[in-house]
Amino acid sequence: MTECTKAALAEPATGAAQSLGPDNVYTVDELSCADGWAVTSGVLADKSNLSMGAPTSFVFEQQGQFWVLKDKSMVCGTNPTTTTAPADAEIPAELFLPGCAAG
C-alpha cells in the first residue's frame, strides 16, 4: 500500500502539472488524504516565470501501489460549486472542499 505523503504524491502531481503543459512546475504545499484518495494543493507555474503561478489542486485515487490522477469533472459530482459534496460525488466528503471547490 502506497503511503499518502507529500513524497509519495510529488511525482504524480508533477506529472499532472506537466500534462497541462510540458514546461509546468508544481510544488505540493498541502496534502489531504482519506479513504484511498488524496488531494494536493499547491502552485502551478511555468518554469520560465515561476512568480506568476496559480493556486491549483489535483485529485488522485490510489490504485494498487500507484496514485492515479482523476478528472475532477468525473469525481466531484454534478454540482461542484457547492460547499458540500453532492450525492453523486466519488471523492470522499472530507476531501470535497480542497479537491473540488478549490482551484
Backbone atoms as SQL, in Angstrom:
CREATE TABLE atoms (id INTEGER PRIMARY KEY, chain TEXT, resi INTEGER, resn TEXT, atom TEXT, x REAL, y REAL, z REAL);
INSERT INTO atoms VALUES
  (1, 'A', 1, 'MET', 'N', 0.844, -1.192, 0.000),
  (2, 'A', 1, 'MET', 'CA', 0.000, 0.000, 0.000),
  (3, 'A', 1, 'MET', 'C', 0.882, 1.245, 0.000),
  (4, 'A', 2, 'THR', 'N', 0.621, 2.134, -0.929),
  (5, 'A', 2, 'THR', 'CA', 1.391, 3.354, -1.049),
  (6, 'A', 2, 'THR', 'C', 0.934, 4.348, 0.006),
  (7, 'A', 3, 'GLU', 'N', 1.906, 4.972, 0.655),
  (8, 'A', 3, 'GLU', 'CA', 1.586, 5.951, 1.682),
  (9, 'A', 3, 'GLU', 'C', 1.036, 7.226, 1.058),
  (10, 'A', 4, 'CYS', 'N', 0.226, 7.931, 1.823),
  (11, 'A', 4, 'CYS', 'CA', -0.283, 9.224, 1.390),
  (12, 'A', 4, 'CYS', 'C', 0.586, 10.291, 2.043),
  (13, 'A', 5, 'THR', 'N', 1.708, 10.565, 1.390),
  (14, 'A', 5, 'THR', 'CA', 2.661, 11.558, 1.882),
  (15, 'A', 5, 'THR', 'C', 3.021, 12.502, 0.738),
  (16, 'A', 6, 'LYS', 'N', 3.551, 13.673, 1.086),
  (17, 'A', 6, 'LYS', 'CA', 3.983, 14.612, 0.046),
  (18, 'A', 6, 'LYS', 'C', 5.021, 13.954, -0.863),
  (19, 'A', 7, 'ALA', 'N', 5.903, 13.162, -0.276),
  (20, 'A', 7, 'ALA', 'CA', 6.940, 12.495, -1.073),
  (21, 'A', 7, 'ALA', 'C', 6.319, 11.508, -2.062),
  (22, 'A', 8, 'ALA', 'N', 5.315, 10.758, -1.620),
  (23, 'A', 8, 'ALA', 'CA', 4.670, 9.770, -2.482),
  (24, 'A', 8, 'ALA', 'C', 3.861, 10.434, -3.600),
  (25, 'A', 9, 'LEU', 'N', 3.337, 11.632, -3.335),
  (26, 'A', 9, 'LEU', 'CA', 2.499, 12.315, -4.327),
  (27, 'A', 9, 'LEU', 'C', 3.271, 13.310, -5.177),
  (28, 'A', 10, 'ALA', 'N', 4.535, 13.578, -4.856),
  (29, 'A', 10, 'ALA', 'CA', 5.309, 14.583, -5.596),
  (30, 'A', 10, 'ALA', 'C', 5.419, 14.247, -7.078),
  (31, 'A', 11, 'GLU', 'N', 5.770, 13.011, -7.390),
  (32, 'A', 11, 'GLU', 'CA', 5.938, 12.626, -8.798),
  (33, 'A', 11, 'GLU', 'C', 4.602, 12.614, -9.553),
  (34, 'A', 12, 'PRO', 'N', 3.534, 11.999, -9.007),
  (35, 'A', 12, 'PRO', 'CA', 2.254, 12.057, -9.716),
  (36, 'A', 12, 'PRO', 'C', 1.744, 13.493, -9.900),
  (37, 'A', 13, 'ALA', 'N', 1.960, 14.347, -8.905),
  (38, 'A', 13, 'ALA', 'CA', 1.499, 15.737, -9.014),
  (39, 'A', 13, 'ALA', 'C', 2.283, 16.482, -10.088),
  (40, 'A', 14, 'THR', 'N', 3.587, 16.244, -10.161),
  (41, 'A', 14, 'THR', 'CA', 4.398, 16.861, -11.206),
  (42, 'A', 14, 'THR', 'C', 3.931, 16.381, -12.578),
  (43, 'A', 15, 'GLY', 'N', 3.644, 15.093, -12.696),
  (44, 'A', 15, 'GLY', 'CA', 3.126, 14.546, -13.946),
  (45, 'A', 15, 'GLY', 'C', 1.808, 15.182, -14.336),
  (46, 'A', 16, 'ALA', 'N', 0.938, 15.411, -13.351),
  (47, 'A', 16, 'ALA', 'CA', -0.352, 16.050, -13.618),
  (48, 'A', 16, 'ALA', 'C', -0.145, 17.470, -14.140),
  (49, 'A', 17, 'ALA', 'N', 0.776, 18.204, -13.524),
  (50, 'A', 17, 'ALA', 'CA', 1.070, 19.570, -13.959),
  (51, 'A', 17, 'ALA', 'C', 1.627, 19.580, -15.378),
  (52, 'A', 18, 'GLN', 'N', 2.527, 18.653, -15.663),
  (53, 'A', 18, 'GLN', 'CA', 3.155, 18.609, -16.976),
  (54, 'A', 18, 'GLN', 'C', 2.199, 18.111, -18.052),
  (55, 'A', 19, 'SER', 'N', 1.128, 17.411, -17.654),
  (56, 'A', 19, 'SER', 'CA', 0.125, 17.003, -18.642),
  (57, 'A', 19, 'SER', 'C', -0.656, 18.223, -19.139),
  (58, 'A', 20, 'LEU', 'N', -0.655, 19.287, -18.342),
  (59, 'A', 20, 'LEU', 'CA', -1.325, 20.533, -18.732),
  (60, 'A', 20, 'LEU', 'C', -0.418, 21.410, -19.582),
  (61, 'A', 21, 'GLY', 'N', 0.879, 21.184, -19.499),
  (62, 'A', 21, 'GLY', 'CA', 1.861, 21.940, -20.266),
  (63, 'A', 21, 'GLY', 'C', 3.238, 21.428, -19.939),
  (64, 'A', 22, 'PRO', 'N', 4.076, 21.133, -20.947),
  (65, 'A', 22, 'PRO', 'CA', 5.361, 20.480, -20.701),
  (66, 'A', 22, 'PRO', 'C', 6.350, 21.303, -19.870),
  (67, 'A', 23, 'ASP', 'N', 6.147, 22.605, -19.797),
  (68, 'A', 23, 'ASP', 'CA', 7.067, 23.453, -19.031),
  (69, 'A', 23, 'ASP', 'C', 6.521, 23.819, -17.658),
  (70, 'A', 24, 'ASN', 'N', 5.454, 23.152, -17.248),
  (71, 'A', 24, 'ASN', 'CA', 4.852, 23.455, -15.952),
  (72, 'A', 24, 'ASN', 'C', 5.658, 22.853, -14.813),
  (73, 'A', 25, 'VAL', 'N', 5.673, 23.576, -13.712),
  (74, 'A', 25, 'VAL', 'CA', 6.234, 23.069, -12.460),
  (75, 'A', 25, 'VAL', 'C', 5.155, 23.214, -11.392),
  (76, 'A', 26, 'TYR', 'N', 5.212, 22.333, -10.424),
  (77, 'A', 26, 'TYR', 'CA', 4.182, 22.304, -9.378),
  (78, 'A', 26, 'TYR', 'C', 4.824, 21.852, -8.090),
  (79, 'A', 27, 'THR', 'N', 4.542, 22.573, -7.031),
  (80, 'A', 27, 'THR', 'CA', 5.033, 22.205, -5.718),
  (81, 'A', 27, 'THR', 'C', 3.841, 21.905, -4.820),
  (82, 'A', 28, 'VAL', 'N', 3.875, 20.762, -4.170),
  (83, 'A', 28, 'VAL', 'CA', 2.800, 20.390, -3.251),
  (84, 'A', 28, 'VAL', 'C', 2.998, 21.151, -1.943),
  (85, 'A', 29, 'ASP', 'N', 2.074, 22.063, -1.642),
  (86, 'A', 29, 'ASP', 'CA', 2.128, 22.827, -0.394),
  (87, 'A', 29, 'ASP', 'C', 1.318, 22.140, 0.697),
  (88, 'A', 30, 'GLU', 'N', 0.175, 21.575, 0.313),
  (89, 'A', 30, 'GLU', 'CA', -0.683, 20.899, 1.284),
  (90, 'A', 30, 'GLU', 'C', -1.154, 19.585, 0.691),
  (91, 'A', 31, 'LEU', 'N', -1.393, 18.633, 1.574),
  (92, 'A', 31, 'LEU', 'CA', -1.862, 17.315, 1.158),
  (93, 'A', 31, 'LEU', 'C', -2.969, 16.879, 2.102),
  (94, 'A', 32, 'SER', 'N', -4.071, 16.436, 1.530),
  (95, 'A', 32, 'SER', 'CA', -5.184, 15.902, 2.310),
  (96, 'A', 32, 'SER', 'C', -5.440, 14.483, 1.825),
  (97, 'A', 33, 'CYS', 'N', -5.686, 13.571, 2.761),
  (98, 'A', 33, 'CYS', 'CA', -5.879, 12.162, 2.412),
  (99, 'A', 33, 'CYS', 'C', -7.112, 11.604, 3.123),
  (100, 'A', 34, 'ALA', 'N', -7.830, 10.709, 2.436),
  (101, 'A', 34, 'ALA', 'CA', -8.957, 10.000, 3.052),
  (102, 'A', 34, 'ALA', 'C', -9.364, 8.833, 2.169),
  (103, 'A', 35, 'ASP', 'N', -9.525, 7.683, 2.778),
  (104, 'A', 35, 'ASP', 'CA', -10.142, 6.515, 2.128),
  (105, 'A', 35, 'ASP', 'C', -9.554, 6.174, 0.759),
  (106, 'A', 36, 'GLY', 'N', -8.225, 6.216, 0.637),
  (107, 'A', 36, 'GLY', 'CA', -7.592, 5.861, -0.628),
  (108, 'A', 36, 'GLY', 'C', -7.610, 6.972, -1.663),
  (109, 'A', 37, 'TRP', 'N', -7.919, 8.173, -1.244),
  (110, 'A', 37, 'TRP', 'CA', -7.913, 9.347, -2.117),
  (111, 'A', 37, 'TRP', 'C', -6.948, 10.372, -1.548),
  (112, 'A', 38, 'ALA', 'N', -6.436, 11.233, -2.420),
  (113, 'A', 38, 'ALA', 'CA', -5.542, 12.304, -1.987),
  (114, 'A', 38, 'ALA', 'C', -5.818, 13.547, -2.819),
  (115, 'A', 39, 'VAL', 'N', -5.665, 14.707, -2.181),
  (116, 'A', 39, 'VAL', 'CA', -5.763, 15.989, -2.868),
  (117, 'A', 39, 'VAL', 'C', -4.491, 16.758, -2.561),
  (118, 'A', 40, 'THR', 'N', -3.790, 17.153, -3.623),
  (119, 'A', 40, 'THR', 'CA', -2.632, 18.018, -3.447),
  (120, 'A', 40, 'THR', 'C', -3.071, 19.445, -3.758),
  (121, 'A', 41, 'SER', 'N', -2.585, 20.377, -2.958),
  (122, 'A', 41, 'SER', 'CA', -2.817, 21.801, -3.200),
  (123, 'A', 41, 'SER', 'C', -1.458, 22.460, -3.287),
  (124, 'A', 42, 'GLY', 'N', -1.302, 23.312, -4.272),
  (125, 'A', 42, 'GLY', 'CA', -0.020, 23.976, -4.449),
  (126, 'A', 42, 'GLY', 'C', -0.123, 25.046, -5.513),
  (127, 'A', 43, 'VAL', 'N', 1.040, 25.446, -6.036),
  (128, 'A', 43, 'VAL', 'CA', 1.091, 26.497, -7.044),
  (129, 'A', 43, 'VAL', 'C', 1.609, 25.902, -8.344),
  (130, 'A', 44, 'LEU', 'N', 0.833, 26.105, -9.394),
  (131, 'A', 44, 'LEU', 'CA', 1.193, 25.657, -10.737),
  (132, 'A', 44, 'LEU', 'C', 1.769, 26.855, -11.478),
  (133, 'A', 45, 'ALA', 'N', 2.969, 26.692, -12.035),
  (134, 'A', 45, 'ALA', 'CA', 3.619, 27.792, -12.745),
  (135, 'A', 45, 'ALA', 'C', 4.380, 27.254, -13.945),
  (136, 'A', 46, 'ASP', 'N', 4.737, 28.157, -14.836),
  (137, 'A', 46, 'ASP', 'CA', 5.597, 27.824, -15.969),
  (138, 'A', 46, 'ASP', 'C', 7.032, 28.071, -15.519),
  (139, 'A', 47, 'LYS', 'N', 7.940, 27.158, -15.861),
  (140, 'A', 47, 'LYS', 'CA', 9.310, 27.310, -15.366),
  (141, 'A', 47, 'LYS', 'C', 9.991, 28.569, -15.874),
  (142, 'A', 48, 'SER', 'N', 9.462, 29.193, -16.923),
  (143, 'A', 48, 'SER', 'CA', 10.047, 30.442, -17.409),
  (144, 'A', 48, 'SER', 'C', 9.575, 31.645, -16.595),
  (145, 'A', 49, 'ASN', 'N', 8.531, 31.484, -15.779),
  (146, 'A', 49, 'ASN', 'CA', 8.004, 32.591, -14.987),
  (147, 'A', 49, 'ASN', 'C', 7.403, 32.052, -13.695),
  (148, 'A', 50, 'LEU', 'N', 8.262, 31.615, -12.797),
  (149, 'A', 50, 'LEU', 'CA', 7.822, 30.957, -11.566),
  (150, 'A', 50, 'LEU', 'C', 7.013, 31.862, -10.651),
  (151, 'A', 51, 'SER', 'N', 7.202, 33.174, -10.760),
  (152, 'A', 51, 'SER', 'CA', 6.498, 34.085, -9.862),
  (153, 'A', 51, 'SER', 'C', 5.043, 34.293, -10.260),
  (154, 'A', 52, 'MET', 'N', 4.632, 33.812, -11.417),
  (155, 'A', 52, 'MET', 'CA', 3.261, 34.003, -11.890),
  (156, 'A', 52, 'MET', 'C', 2.451, 32.716, -11.808),
  (157, 'A', 53, 'GLY', 'N', 2.584, 32.003, -10.721),
  (158, 'A', 53, 'GLY', 'CA', 1.867, 30.746, -10.557),
  (159, 'A', 53, 'GLY', 'C', 0.429, 30.948, -10.136),
  (160, 'A', 54, 'ALA', 'N', -0.360, 29.890, -10.291),
  (161, 'A', 54, 'ALA', 'CA', -1.765, 29.909, -9.904),
  (162, 'A', 54, 'ALA', 'C', -2.029, 28.793, -8.900),
  (163, 'A', 55, 'PRO', 'N', -2.778, 29.082, -7.825),
  (164, 'A', 55, 'PRO', 'CA', -3.142, 28.024, -6.885),
  (165, 'A', 55, 'PRO', 'C', -3.929, 26.931, -7.622),
  (166, 'A', 56, 'THR', 'N', -3.510, 25.700, -7.432),
  (167, 'A', 56, 'THR', 'CA', -4.100, 24.582, -8.165),
  (168, 'A', 56, 'THR', 'C', -4.174, 23.357, -7.263),
  (169, 'A', 57, 'SER', 'N', -5.237, 22.592, -7.418),
  (170, 'A', 57, 'SER', 'CA', -5.319, 21.322, -6.698),
  (171, 'A', 57, 'SER', 'C', -5.500, 20.196, -7.711),
  (172, 'A', 58, 'PHE', 'N', -4.984, 19.033, -7.357),
  (173, 'A', 58, 'PHE', 'CA', -5.148, 17.829, -8.162),
  (174, 'A', 58, 'PHE', 'C', -5.736, 16.734, -7.273),
  (175, 'A', 59, 'VAL', 'N', -6.592, 15.908, -7.847),
  (176, 'A', 59, 'VAL', 'CA', -7.243, 14.820, -7.126),
  (177, 'A', 59, 'VAL', 'C', -6.668, 13.494, -7.625),
  (178, 'A', 60, 'PHE', 'N', -6.292, 12.638, -6.679),
  (179, 'A', 60, 'PHE', 'CA', -5.736, 11.329, -7.013),
  (180, 'A', 60, 'PHE', 'C', -6.507, 10.245, -6.279),
  (181, 'A', 61, 'GLU', 'N', -6.589, 9.080, -6.922),
  (182, 'A', 61, 'GLU', 'CA', -7.150, 7.901, -6.272),
  (183, 'A', 61, 'GLU', 'C', -6.076, 6.831, -6.261),
  (184, 'A', 62, 'GLN', 'N', -5.962, 6.150, -5.135),
  (185, 'A', 62, 'GLN', 'CA', -4.978, 5.087, -5.025),
  (186, 'A', 62, 'GLN', 'C', -5.481, 3.861, -5.780),
  (187, 'A', 63, 'GLN', 'N', -4.644, 3.345, -6.669),
  (188, 'A', 63, 'GLN', 'CA', -4.956, 2.118, -7.393),
  (189, 'A', 63, 'GLN', 'C', -3.735, 1.221, -7.264),
  (190, 'A', 64, 'GLY', 'N', -3.840, 0.241, -6.375),
  (191, 'A', 64, 'GLY', 'CA', -2.687, -0.604, -6.089),
  (192, 'A', 64, 'GLY', 'C', -1.590, 0.225, -5.446),
  (193, 'A', 65, 'GLN', 'N', -0.396, 0.186, -6.034),
  (194, 'A', 65, 'GLN', 'CA', 0.722, 0.943, -5.469),
  (195, 'A', 65, 'GLN', 'C', 0.881, 2.317, -6.131),
  (196, 'A', 66, 'PHE', 'N', -0.085, 2.696, -6.945),
  (197, 'A', 66, 'PHE', 'CA', 0.029, 3.952, -7.679),
  (198, 'A', 66, 'PHE', 'C', -1.037, 4.954, -7.262),
  (199, 'A', 67, 'TRP', 'N', -0.709, 6.238, -7.381),
  (200, 'A', 67, 'TRP', 'CA', -1.665, 7.323, -7.230),
  (201, 'A', 67, 'TRP', 'C', -2.031, 7.774, -8.637),
  (202, 'A', 68, 'VAL', 'N', -3.305, 7.690, -8.984),
  (203, 'A', 68, 'VAL', 'CA', -3.776, 7.966, -10.338),
  (204, 'A', 68, 'VAL', 'C', -4.566, 9.274, -10.349),
  (205, 'A', 69, 'LEU', 'N', -4.174, 10.181, -11.233),
  (206, 'A', 69, 'LEU', 'CA', -4.865, 11.453, -11.387),
  (207, 'A', 69, 'LEU', 'C', -6.300, 11.218, -11.834),
  (208, 'A', 70, 'LYS', 'N', -7.226, 11.896, -11.182),
  (209, 'A', 70, 'LYS', 'CA', -8.642, 11.767, -11.527),
  (210, 'A', 70, 'LYS', 'C', -9.143, 13.087, -12.118),
  (211, 'A', 71, 'ASP', 'N', -10.049, 12.978, -13.064),
  (212, 'A', 71, 'ASP', 'CA', -10.675, 14.135, -13.680),
  (213, 'A', 71, 'ASP', 'C', -11.714, 14.682, -12.703),
  (214, 'A', 72, 'LYS', 'N', -11.522, 15.923, -12.263),
  (215, 'A', 72, 'LYS', 'CA', -12.448, 16.494, -11.279),
  (216, 'A', 72, 'LYS', 'C', -13.887, 16.472, -11.771),
  (217, 'A', 73, 'SER', 'N', -14.091, 16.674, -13.058),
  (218, 'A', 73, 'SER', 'CA', -15.464, 16.698, -13.579),
  (219, 'A', 73, 'SER', 'C', -16.126, 15.327, -13.446),
  (220, 'A', 74, 'MET', 'N', -15.326, 14.279, -13.291),
  (221, 'A', 74, 'MET', 'CA', -15.875, 12.930, -13.151),
  (222, 'A', 74, 'MET', 'C', -16.062, 12.514, -11.694),
  (223, 'A', 75, 'VAL', 'N', -15.269, 13.053, -10.773),
  (224, 'A', 75, 'VAL', 'CA', -15.315, 12.579, -9.388),
  (225, 'A', 75, 'VAL', 'C', -15.949, 13.574, -8.404),
  (226, 'A', 76, 'CYS', 'N', -16.189, 14.815, -8.846),
  (227, 'A', 76, 'CYS', 'CA', -16.714, 15.829, -7.929),
  (228, 'A', 76, 'CYS', 'C', -18.234, 15.917, -7.917),
  (229, 'A', 77, 'GLY', 'N', -18.902, 15.170, -8.788),
  (230, 'A', 77, 'GLY', 'CA', -20.356, 15.179, -8.793),
  (231, 'A', 77, 'GLY', 'C', -20.930, 16.241, -9.710),
  (232, 'A', 78, 'THR', 'N', -22.260, 16.349, -9.675),
  (233, 'A', 78, 'THR', 'CA', -22.962, 17.190, -10.636),
  (234, 'A', 78, 'THR', 'C', -23.009, 18.654, -10.270),
  (235, 'A', 79, 'ASN', 'N', -22.705, 19.009, -9.024),
  (236, 'A', 79, 'ASN', 'CA', -22.763, 20.412, -8.636),
  (237, 'A', 79, 'ASN', 'C', -21.520, 20.769, -7.833),
  (238, 'A', 80, 'PRO', 'N', -20.347, 20.814, -8.489),
  (239, 'A', 80, 'PRO', 'CA', -19.103, 21.018, -7.748),
  (240, 'A', 80, 'PRO', 'C', -18.887, 22.433, -7.245),
  (241, 'A', 81, 'THR', 'N', -19.868, 23.325, -7.376),
  (242, 'A', 81, 'THR', 'CA', -19.699, 24.675, -6.846),
  (243, 'A', 81, 'THR', 'C', -20.248, 24.808, -5.435),
  (244, 'A', 82, 'THR', 'N', -20.899, 23.776, -4.933),
  (245, 'A', 82, 'THR', 'CA', -21.428, 23.824, -3.573),
  (246, 'A', 82, 'THR', 'C', -20.284, 23.627, -2.583),
  (247, 'A', 83, 'THR', 'N', -20.558, 23.843, -1.323),
  (248, 'A', 83, 'THR', 'CA', -19.536, 23.656, -0.303),
  (249, 'A', 83, 'THR', 'C', -19.617, 22.283, 0.349),
  (250, 'A', 84, 'THR', 'N', -20.616, 21.501, -0.015),
  (251, 'A', 84, 'THR', 'CA', -20.705, 20.125, 0.469),
  (252, 'A', 84, 'THR', 'C', -20.782, 19.195, -0.738),
  (253, 'A', 85, 'ALA', 'N', -20.260, 18.013, -0.574),
  (254, 'A', 85, 'ALA', 'CA', -20.201, 17.065, -1.686),
  (255, 'A', 85, 'ALA', 'C', -21.604, 16.653, -2.111),
  (256, 'A', 86, 'PRO', 'N', -21.904, 16.712, -3.419),
  (257, 'A', 86, 'PRO', 'CA', -23.194, 16.213, -3.881),
  (258, 'A', 86, 'PRO', 'C', -23.268, 14.698, -3.728),
  (259, 'A', 87, 'ALA', 'N', -24.470, 14.173, -3.744),
  (260, 'A', 87, 'ALA', 'CA', -24.680, 12.740, -3.513),
  (261, 'A', 87, 'ALA', 'C', -23.941, 11.870, -4.520),
  (262, 'A', 88, 'ASP', 'N', -23.726, 12.374, -5.745),
  (263, 'A', 88, 'ASP', 'CA', -23.080, 11.558, -6.763),
  (264, 'A', 88, 'ASP', 'C', -21.561, 11.776, -6.857),
  (265, 'A', 89, 'ALA', 'N', -20.980, 12.465, -5.894),
  (266, 'A', 89, 'ALA', 'CA', -19.527, 12.647, -5.886),
  (267, 'A', 89, 'ALA', 'C', -18.846, 11.333, -5.504),
  (268, 'A', 90, 'GLU', 'N', -17.765, 11.008, -6.200),
  (269, 'A', 90, 'GLU', 'CA', -16.977, 9.822, -5.855),
  (270, 'A', 90, 'GLU', 'C', -15.940, 10.128, -4.781),
  (271, 'A', 91, 'ILE', 'N', -15.465, 11.357, -4.776),
  (272, 'A', 91, 'ILE', 'CA', -14.415, 11.755, -3.843),
  (273, 'A', 91, 'ILE', 'C', -15.000, 11.753, -2.417),
  (274, 'A', 92, 'PRO', 'N', -14.224, 11.323, -1.418),
  (275, 'A', 92, 'PRO', 'CA', -14.735, 11.351, -0.041),
  (276, 'A', 92, 'PRO', 'C', -15.152, 12.769, 0.369),
  (277, 'A', 93, 'ALA', 'N', -16.213, 12.872, 1.150),
  (278, 'A', 93, 'ALA', 'CA', -16.774, 14.170, 1.535),
  (279, 'A', 93, 'ALA', 'C', -15.733, 15.086, 2.172),
  (280, 'A', 94, 'GLU', 'N', -14.829, 14.517, 2.986),
  (281, 'A', 94, 'GLU', 'CA', -13.852, 15.372, 3.673),
  (282, 'A', 94, 'GLU', 'C', -12.805, 15.953, 2.729),
  (283, 'A', 95, 'LEU', 'N', -12.726, 15.424, 1.509),
  (284, 'A', 95, 'LEU', 'CA', -11.787, 15.968, 0.527),
  (285, 'A', 95, 'LEU', 'C', -12.472, 16.824, -0.519),
  (286, 'A', 96, 'PHE', 'N', -13.795, 16.977, -0.410),
  (287, 'A', 96, 'PHE', 'CA', -14.531, 17.705, -1.429),
  (288, 'A', 96, 'PHE', 'C', -14.096, 19.172, -1.511),
  (289, 'A', 97, 'LEU', 'N', -14.021, 19.862, -0.392),
  (290, 'A', 97, 'LEU', 'CA', -13.651, 21.272, -0.431),
  (291, 'A', 97, 'LEU', 'C', -12.260, 21.502, -1.016),
  (292, 'A', 98, 'PRO', 'N', -11.209, 20.850, -0.506),
  (293, 'A', 98, 'PRO', 'CA', -9.889, 21.110, -1.092),
  (294, 'A', 98, 'PRO', 'C', -9.739, 20.570, -2.511),
  (295, 'A', 99, 'GLY', 'N', -10.461, 19.511, -2.849),
  (296, 'A', 99, 'GLY', 'CA', -10.279, 18.890, -4.156),
  (297, 'A', 99, 'GLY', 'C', -11.179, 19.424, -5.247),
  (298, 'A', 100, 'CYS', 'N', -12.388, 19.838, -4.868),
  (299, 'A', 100, 'CYS', 'CA', -13.381, 20.204, -5.891),
  (300, 'A', 100, 'CYS', 'C', -13.805, 21.656, -5.837),
  (301, 'A', 101, 'ALA', 'N', -13.949, 22.209, -4.645),
  (302, 'A', 101, 'ALA', 'CA', -14.412, 23.594, -4.525),
  (303, 'A', 101, 'ALA', 'C', -13.276, 24.585, -4.694),
  (304, 'A', 102, 'ALA', 'N', -12.023, 24.107, -4.539),
  (305, 'A', 102, 'ALA', 'CA', -10.852, 24.980, -4.715),
  (306, 'A', 102, 'ALA', 'C', -10.349, 24.844, -6.144),
  (307, 'A', 103, 'GLY', 'N', -9.391, 25.701, -6.512),
  (308, 'A', 103, 'GLY', 'CA', -8.867, 25.785, -7.878),
  (309, 'A', 103, 'GLY', 'C', -8.349, 24.547, -8.476);
